[in-house]
C-alpha cells in the first residue's frame, strides 16, 4: 500500500508539523519573555558608562577596544562617543544610526526600550558621563535585553524552553493520537475475542467518530465480515435443522421397509420391499443433493464461473433432458421457439439446474396426458423464461410462500417432492441479479417466470 495515499499517514504528518510549529512559536515567545521579565540582573547603564570612560582614560583607544569586546561577549554592543563621533567602531542597525544624532544632541541619559528595528526589538541607551579630564563623553549601547546575558546563555535558555515545550506538546499530542489509534484497535481486539468465544452478533460499530482512516475502515470491514459469518452460520444451522427434520420421515420409512423385508418369508414380497427401499434411498440422495445446492447458493456461490450463454438454447436442452420424465406420465412438452438468441451472463450449471427444477415441477403437477409449455423471450430489456403447466395451480394465499424451502402447498399430495426445487430456482435467479415470479394461469395451471438481465451488444 502506498503510504502517501493513507489518510492515517497524512493525519499523523499534519499533527507532527503542527506540534513542531507550535513548539517553535511558543518557544521563542516564552524565551523572550523569560529573558525580559524573569531575570533580576538588569543592566546598570550609568555604571556601564563610568566603566567605559575610566577604561578609556586609563588605557586609551586600545583599552577601550578590549572593553568593547568584553561587553560584546556579554551580549552588549557599546562604545563611547565624543563630539558626536565614536571613539571605537560600533555595529548598530541603520534605523538606530539614523536617529542617533538627535539622541546625542539631547545631552541627557535615555533608554529606549525596546527600540523596534526592522527585524527585532532591541534596547538602545545613551548615557552621558563626565571624565576626570573634564571632557563629557556619551556611552551609546545596544542590547537585545534589559539585562546582562551572554549569547551562549540566551541560546541555552532558548534550547531548554524549546526542549521542555517539545516534551510537553509531543507528549500531549502523542497521547491524543495514540488514544485515537488505540481506540479502534482495542475495539477490534475485544470484538475478536467475543467472536472467538462464540458471540457471532459482535460488532465494532465503527469507533473513531467522523474520521475515516484505515483503522475505522478496518473496523467497518470487520463488521461486514462478522455479519457475513453470522449469516452463514445461522443459515447452516437452519439448513442442518431442516435437513434433520426432513430426513427423519424417509429414514423411518426406510427402517420399516427393511424390517419388513427381513421378516418376510416370501421372496417376491421381500423383493418388493427392497425396491421400495431403493426408491427411498434415491429420494434421500436427491433431497441431500438439493439441500447442499441450496446451501451453496445461499452462501454466495463460491467457485461458480460465469460466462456469456444463450438462455434459449439452454432452456431447449433442459426441456430435452426432461423427455423421459414427461414420457413416463404421457406429458406433452411444447417448446415455443424464441425469435433469436437470448444472451445472458451466468453459470450454465446453476441455470440448467434451475430450469430443470421448474420443468420437473411443472411435469409433476400436470395431469397425466397433460401439457407443459416452455418459452424464452426478451421483455423490457430482460430475458424471460416462462414455464406453464395445466395442473391444479396454487391457492392465491400460498403464492408468496411457494419459493420457501420445504414449503409444500395444499396440492402437494398430488406429487412427490420435498419443497426445494422452486427454492433453489429462486436462489439461482437472485445470484444472477434476476428474479422469479409465479402466478396462476388463465383458466388452470401455474405459470412461473424466470427473469435475468439480458446482455447488450
MARPAMI-350804 format. One record per residue (C-alpha): residue in three letters; x, y, z. Coordinates in nm, 3 decimals. Layout:
<rs>
  rest        u        v        w
   ala        X        Y        Z
...
</rs>
This chain:
<rs>
  rest        u        v        w
   unk    0.000    0.000    0.000
   unk    0.127    0.348   -0.092
   unk    0.170    0.542    0.236
   unk    0.108    0.874    0.059
   unk   -0.248    0.756   -0.014
   unk   -0.306    0.671    0.351
   unk   -0.530    0.910    0.542
   unk   -0.371    0.789    0.868
   unk   -0.025    0.887    0.735
   unk   -0.138    1.239    0.647
   unk   -0.318    1.270    0.976
   unk   -0.003    1.189    1.174
   unk    0.214    1.407    0.946
   unk   -0.010    1.711    0.989
   unk   -0.016    1.671    1.365
   unk    0.364    1.634    1.373
   unk    0.410    1.953    1.169
   unk    0.156    2.139    1.384
   unk    0.336    2.038    1.703
   unk    0.674    2.150    1.568
   unk    0.534    2.483    1.457
   unk    0.367    2.531    1.795
   unk    0.690    2.450    1.979
   unk    0.886    2.693    1.760
   unk    0.646    2.983    1.812
   unk    0.581    2.926    2.182
   unk    0.948    2.853    2.248
   unk    1.062    3.183    2.101
   unk    0.786    3.377    2.271
   unk    0.836    3.225    2.617
   unk    1.215    3.250    2.596
   unk    1.198    3.619    2.515
   unk    0.951    3.678    2.796
   unk    1.166    3.476    3.033
   unk    1.473    3.676    2.942
   unk    1.288    4.008    2.961
   unk    1.084    3.969    3.275
   unk    1.218    3.694    3.499
   unk    1.581    3.799    3.527
   unk    1.661    4.027    3.811
   unk    2.014    4.114    3.689
   unk    1.938    4.432    3.492
   unk    2.200    4.640    3.312
   unk    2.309    4.949    3.503
   unk    2.365    5.185    3.209
   unk    2.517    5.459    3.430
   unk    2.772    5.219    3.583
   unk    2.849    5.085    3.237
   unk    2.919    5.439    3.112
   unk    3.152    5.507    3.409
   unk    3.340    5.183    3.344
   unk    3.386    5.266    2.975
   unk    3.509    5.619    3.049
   unk    3.756    5.504    3.316
   unk    3.892    5.237    3.082
   unk    3.941    5.494    2.805
   unk    4.110    5.747    3.033
   unk    4.348    5.485    3.173
   unk    4.437    5.295    2.856
   unk    4.319    5.497    2.563
   unk    4.161    5.354    2.250
   unk    4.327    5.006    2.274
   unk    4.193    4.955    2.625
   unk    3.851    5.076    2.514
   unk    3.856    4.825    2.226
   unk    3.926    4.541    2.471
   unk    3.646    4.665    2.695
   unk    3.407    4.669    2.398
   unk    3.493    4.304    2.319
   unk    3.421    4.202    2.678
   unk    3.081    4.373    2.668
   unk    3.004    4.221    2.329
   unk    3.079    3.881    2.477
   unk    2.812    3.953    2.741
   unk    2.556    4.048    2.477
   unk    2.600    4.430    2.487
   unk    2.718    4.633    2.190
   unk    2.868    4.960    2.331
   unk    3.121    5.237    2.271
   unk    3.198    5.594    2.375
   unk    3.112    5.897    2.161
   unk    3.297    6.228    2.187
   unk    3.187    6.534    1.994
   unk    2.934    6.320    1.806
   unk    3.193    6.068    1.683
   unk    3.257    5.715    1.810
   unk    3.593    5.652    1.973
   unk    3.573    5.289    1.861
   unk    3.353    5.136    1.585
   unk    3.016    5.000    1.686
   unk    2.766    4.782    1.500
   unk    2.422    4.941    1.507
   unk    2.115    4.893    1.290
   unk    2.057    5.154    1.022
   unk    1.746    5.280    1.197
   unk    1.949    5.347    1.513
   unk    2.223    5.531    1.318
   unk    1.951    5.746    1.162
   unk    1.813    5.853    1.499
   unk    2.144    5.867    1.686
   unk    2.235    6.239    1.617
   unk    1.910    6.354    1.774
   unk    1.964    6.130    2.074
   unk    2.320    6.260    2.126
   unk    2.217    6.623    2.093
   unk    1.961    6.582    2.370
   unk    2.256    6.575    2.612
   unk    2.078    6.359    2.866
   unk    2.055    5.994    2.954
   unk    1.786    5.791    2.784
   unk    1.696    5.430    2.734
   unk    1.463    5.335    2.456
   unk    1.305    5.002    2.545
   unk    1.250    4.842    2.327
   unk    1.366    5.003    2.006
   unk    1.174    4.828    1.730
   unk    1.405    4.774    1.438
   unk    1.335    4.615    1.102
   unk    1.384    4.257    1.219
   unk    1.381    4.258    1.601
   unk    1.331    4.463    1.919
   unk    1.643    4.595    2.099
   unk    1.728    4.824    2.390
   unk    1.922    5.140    2.295
   unk    2.082    5.352    2.566
   unk    2.259    5.691    2.550
   unk    2.425    5.781    2.880
   unk    2.644    6.097    2.926
   unk    2.946    6.070    3.155
   unk    3.193    6.337    3.275
   unk    3.550    6.217    3.279
   unk    3.829    6.307    3.522
   unk    3.992    6.508    3.242
   unk    3.685    6.731    3.223
   unk    3.560    6.600    2.892
   unk    3.198    6.493    2.860
   unk    3.153    6.177    2.664
   unk    2.844    5.968    2.585
   unk    2.801    5.594    2.610
   unk    2.600    5.451    2.323
   unk    2.499    5.094    2.394
   unk    2.260    4.841    2.246
   unk    2.135    4.515    2.391
   unk    1.870    4.265    2.292
   unk    1.752    4.252    2.654
   unk    1.748    4.478    2.956
   unk    1.982    4.252    3.146
   unk    2.337    4.136    3.106
   unk    2.312    3.796    2.942
   unk    2.565    3.619    2.730
   unk    2.450    3.499    2.384
   unk    2.552    3.144    2.476
   unk    2.336    3.162    2.789
   unk    2.048    3.301    2.584
   unk    2.080    3.010    2.339
   unk    2.084    2.760    2.625
   unk    1.768    2.912    2.770
   unk    1.604    2.901    2.427
   unk    1.702    2.537    2.375
   unk    1.590    2.445    2.724
   unk    1.250    2.609    2.684
   unk    1.201    2.454    2.340
   unk    1.305    2.112    2.471
   unk    1.061    2.136    2.761
   unk    0.785    2.256    2.529
   unk    0.865    1.978    2.283
   unk    0.831    1.714    2.554
   unk    0.507    1.868    2.677
   unk    0.342    1.921    2.338
   unk    0.464    1.595    2.185
   unk    0.356    1.411    2.498
   unk    0.007    1.562    2.493
   unk   -0.047    1.533    2.118
   unk    0.117    1.191    2.112
   unk   -0.120    1.077    2.387
   unk   -0.418    1.205    2.190
   unk   -0.303    1.045    1.862
   unk   -0.216    0.718    2.038
   unk   -0.557    0.717    2.205
   unk   -0.734    0.778    1.873
   unk   -0.532    0.496    1.713
   unk   -0.561    0.259    2.008
   unk   -0.938    0.303    2.047
   unk   -1.037    0.120    1.724
   unk   -0.757   -0.133    1.774
   unk   -0.882   -0.211    2.126
   unk   -1.239   -0.232    1.999
   unk   -1.124   -0.474    1.729
   unk   -0.941   -0.686    1.987
   unk   -1.243   -0.702    2.213
   unk   -1.474   -0.783    1.923
   unk   -1.236   -1.055    1.802
   unk   -1.223   -1.212    2.148
   unk   -1.601   -1.208    2.184
   unk   -1.646   -1.352    1.838
   unk   -1.390   -1.624    1.908
   unk   -1.591   -1.707    2.220
   unk   -1.898   -1.768    2.005
   unk   -2.077   -1.430    2.016
   unk   -2.145   -1.408    1.644
   unk   -2.356   -1.092    1.690
   unk   -2.045   -0.898    1.796
   unk   -1.987   -0.570    1.609
   unk   -1.724   -0.298    1.639
   unk   -1.969   -0.027    1.525
   unk   -1.702    0.193    1.364
   unk   -1.519    0.351    1.661
   unk   -1.335    0.675    1.590
   unk   -1.613    0.924    1.532
   unk   -1.628    1.102    1.197
   unk   -1.273    1.007    1.088
   unk   -1.248    0.763    0.801
   unk   -0.887    0.647    0.823
   unk   -0.768    0.293    0.763
   unk   -0.839    0.176    1.119
   unk   -1.202    0.285    1.103
   unk   -1.230    0.124    0.758
   unk   -1.083   -0.193    0.908
   unk   -1.349   -0.183    1.180
   unk   -1.615   -0.149    0.911
   unk   -1.467   -0.445    0.721
   unk   -1.468   -0.646    1.043
   unk   -1.837   -0.567    1.097
   unk   -1.916   -0.672    0.740
   unk   -1.717   -0.993    0.788
   unk   -1.886   -1.067    1.121
   unk   -2.228   -1.006    0.970
   unk   -2.144   -1.240    0.682
   unk   -2.014   -1.511    0.914
   unk   -2.320   -1.482    1.138
   unk   -2.548   -1.511    0.836
   unk   -2.360   -1.814    0.703
   unk   -2.352   -1.992    1.039
   unk   -2.718   -1.915    1.102
   unk   -2.804   -2.041    0.757
   unk   -2.602   -2.359    0.802
   unk   -2.770   -2.425    1.136
   unk   -3.110   -2.370    0.980
   unk   -3.026   -2.599    0.688
   unk   -2.900   -2.865    0.928
   unk   -3.219   -2.839    1.136
   unk   -3.438   -2.852    0.826
   unk   -3.243   -3.142    0.680
   unk   -3.256   -3.340    1.005
   unk   -3.628   -3.276    1.023
   unk   -3.691   -3.376    0.662
   unk   -3.469   -3.687    0.678
   unk   -3.648   -3.821    0.983
   unk   -3.958   -3.943    0.793
   unk   -3.782   -4.114    0.497
   unk   -3.530   -4.275    0.733
   unk   -3.814   -4.406    0.949
   unk   -3.987   -4.544    0.639
   unk   -3.662   -4.696    0.517
   unk   -3.607   -4.864    0.853
   unk   -3.963   -5.000    0.849
   unk   -3.928   -5.130    0.491
   unk   -3.601   -5.307    0.569
   unk   -3.752   -5.455    0.884
   unk   -4.047   -5.587    0.686
   unk   -3.819   -5.727    0.418
   unk   -3.611   -5.901    0.684
   unk   -3.918   -6.061    0.842
   unk   -4.080   -6.157    0.513
   unk   -4.077   -6.528    0.424
   unk   -4.188   -6.464    0.066
   unk   -3.903   -6.375   -0.170
   unk   -4.138   -6.182   -0.400
   unk   -4.261   -5.968   -0.111
   unk   -3.904   -5.914    0.008
   unk   -3.803   -5.806   -0.341
   unk   -4.088   -5.557   -0.344
   unk   -3.972   -5.417   -0.010
   unk   -3.618   -5.382   -0.138
   unk   -3.739   -5.191   -0.445
   unk   -3.924   -4.954   -0.211
   unk   -3.605   -4.919   -0.009
   unk   -3.414   -4.827   -0.326
   unk   -3.673   -4.562   -0.401
   unk   -3.640   -4.418   -0.051
   unk   -3.261   -4.415   -0.082
   unk   -3.285   -4.239   -0.419
   unk   -3.521   -3.987   -0.262
   unk   -3.280   -3.927    0.025
   unk   -2.997   -3.880   -0.224
   unk   -3.195   -3.622   -0.423
   unk   -3.301   -3.440   -0.108
   unk   -2.944   -3.425    0.024
   unk   -2.815   -3.300   -0.312
   unk   -3.080   -3.031   -0.330
   unk   -3.009   -2.922    0.026
   unk   -2.637   -2.891   -0.045
   unk   -2.707   -2.697   -0.364
   unk   -2.938   -2.463   -0.176
   unk   -2.679   -2.411    0.097
   unk   -2.408   -2.337   -0.158
   unk   -2.625   -2.081   -0.336
   unk   -2.729   -1.903   -0.016
   unk   -2.364   -1.899    0.086
   unk   -2.270   -1.682   -0.212
   unk   -2.196   -1.935   -0.487
   unk   -1.822   -1.980   -0.419
   unk   -1.622   -2.100   -0.715
   unk   -1.907   -2.065   -0.967
   unk   -1.774   -1.941   -1.301
   unk   -1.992   -1.719   -1.519
   unk   -1.991   -1.694   -1.894
   unk   -2.194   -1.550   -2.177
   unk   -2.456   -1.801   -2.292
   unk   -2.778   -1.834   -2.489
   unk   -3.065   -1.881   -2.244
   unk   -3.296   -2.005   -2.522
   unk   -3.058   -2.284   -2.620
   unk   -3.002   -2.378   -2.253
   unk   -3.379   -2.393   -2.192
   unk   -3.432   -2.610   -2.501
   unk   -3.160   -2.852   -2.381
   unk   -3.320   -2.865   -2.034
   unk   -3.656   -2.943   -2.194
   unk   -3.498   -3.221   -2.399
   unk   -3.344   -3.376   -2.085
   unk   -3.690   -3.389   -1.922
   unk   -3.833   -3.603   -2.206
   unk   -3.802   -3.934   -2.021
   unk   -3.975   -3.799   -1.713
   unk   -4.253   -3.649   -1.926
   unk   -4.299   -3.964   -2.134
   unk   -4.347   -4.171   -1.819
   unk   -4.662   -3.969   -1.747
   unk   -4.754   -3.903   -2.112
   unk   -4.690   -3.530   -2.074
   unk   -4.654   -3.326   -2.393
   unk   -4.356   -3.088   -2.375
   unk   -4.417   -2.791   -2.602
   unk   -4.131   -2.556   -2.695
   unk   -4.218   -2.206   -2.811
   unk   -3.907   -2.103   -3.008
   unk   -3.750   -1.763   -2.945
   unk   -3.712   -1.511   -3.226
   unk   -3.333   -1.524   -3.185
   unk   -3.054   -1.579   -2.932
   unk   -3.129   -1.451   -2.582
   unk   -2.788   -1.395   -2.427
   unk   -2.724   -1.366   -2.053
   unk   -2.417   -1.390   -1.831
   unk   -2.424   -1.665   -1.570
   unk   -2.329   -2.013   -1.460
   unk   -2.460   -2.270   -1.709
   unk   -2.458   -2.540   -1.441
   unk   -2.676   -2.342   -1.200
   unk   -2.910   -2.205   -1.465
   unk   -2.957   -2.556   -1.606
   unk   -3.042   -2.683   -1.256
   unk   -3.293   -2.400   -1.204
   unk   -3.459   -2.460   -1.541
   unk   -3.464   -2.835   -1.477
   unk   -3.635   -2.777   -1.141
   unk   -3.901   -2.554   -1.300
   unk   -3.972   -2.806   -1.578
   unk   -3.972   -3.102   -1.338
   unk   -4.210   -2.918   -1.104
   unk   -4.446   -2.845   -1.394
   unk   -4.439   -3.211   -1.504
   unk   -4.509   -3.339   -1.152
   unk   -4.815   -3.120   -1.107
   unk   -4.956   -3.172   -1.456
   unk   -5.236   -3.426   -1.500
   unk   -5.142   -3.743   -1.686
   unk   -5.160   -3.676   -2.058
   unk   -5.134   -3.303   -1.993
   unk   -4.916   -3.035   -2.149
   unk   -4.615   -2.827   -2.031
   unk   -4.513   -2.518   -2.227
   unk   -4.172   -2.351   -2.224
   unk   -4.094   -2.016   -2.388
   unk   -3.794   -1.781   -2.385
   unk   -3.822   -1.419   -2.493
   unk   -3.690   -1.069   -2.427
   unk   -3.929   -0.837   -2.244
   unk   -3.836   -0.477   -2.147
   unk   -3.463   -0.545   -2.167
   unk   -3.480   -0.865   -1.963
   unk   -3.451   -1.228   -2.064
   unk   -3.769   -1.408   -1.961
   unk   -3.813   -1.783   -1.942
   unk   -4.177   -1.890   -1.888
   unk   -4.277   -2.242   -1.776
   unk   -4.651   -2.312   -1.784
   unk   -4.839   -2.625   -1.676
   unk   -5.209   -2.708   -1.679
   unk   -5.236   -2.865   -1.337
   unk   -5.442   -2.759   -1.035
   unk   -5.245   -2.440   -0.974
   unk   -5.177   -2.291   -0.631
   unk   -5.404   -2.117   -0.382
   unk   -5.363   -1.739   -0.403
   unk   -5.262   -1.704   -0.038
   unk   -4.990   -1.967   -0.089
   unk   -4.818   -1.800   -0.387
   unk   -4.590   -1.587   -0.164
   unk   -4.469   -1.898    0.022
   unk   -4.414   -2.105   -0.291
   unk   -4.037   -2.043   -0.303
   unk   -3.974   -2.102    0.067
   unk   -3.757   -2.408    0.139
   unk   -3.959   -2.719    0.237
   unk   -4.289   -2.546    0.171
   unk   -4.549   -2.770    0.013
   unk   -4.887   -2.630   -0.072
   unk   -5.230   -2.778   -0.040
   unk   -5.188   -2.960   -0.372
   unk   -4.855   -3.120   -0.275
   unk   -5.020   -3.456   -0.216
   unk   -5.059   -3.493   -0.592
   unk   -4.684   -3.533   -0.647
   unk   -4.368   -3.650   -0.475
   unk   -4.117   -3.393   -0.357
   unk   -3.972   -3.217   -0.060
   unk   -4.023   -2.847   -0.139
   unk   -3.674   -2.746   -0.251
   unk   -3.693   -2.727   -0.631
   unk   -3.851   -2.383   -0.656
   unk   -3.644   -2.251   -0.363
   unk   -3.324   -2.349   -0.547
   unk   -3.450   -2.187   -0.866
   unk   -3.517   -1.863   -0.680
   unk   -3.168   -1.863   -0.523
   unk   -3.014   -1.911   -0.869
   unk   -3.218   -1.621   -1.008
   unk   -3.112   -1.388   -0.726
   unk   -2.748   -1.492   -0.762
   unk   -2.764   -1.382   -1.128
   unk   -2.927   -1.047   -1.050
   unk   -3.269   -1.166   -1.159
   unk   -3.598   -1.273   -1.009
   unk   -3.855   -1.548   -1.032
   unk   -4.231   -1.497   -1.016
   unk   -4.528   -1.730   -1.004
   unk   -4.894   -1.677   -1.078
   unk   -5.190   -1.893   -1.158
   unk   -5.253   -1.926   -1.530
   unk   -5.566   -1.815   -1.705
   unk   -5.810   -2.099   -1.659
   unk   -5.584   -2.355   -1.493
   unk   -5.227   -2.443   -1.407
   unk   -4.932   -2.244   -1.278
   unk   -4.710   -2.005   -1.472
   unk   -4.354   -1.944   -1.345
   unk   -4.133   -1.670   -1.495
   unk   -3.756   -1.664   -1.458
   unk   -3.619   -1.316   -1.540
   unk   -3.250   -1.240   -1.591
   unk   -3.060   -0.931   -1.714
   unk   -3.003   -0.962   -2.087
   unk   -2.658   -0.890   -2.230
   unk   -2.644   -0.595   -2.468
   unk   -2.442   -0.592   -2.789
</rs>
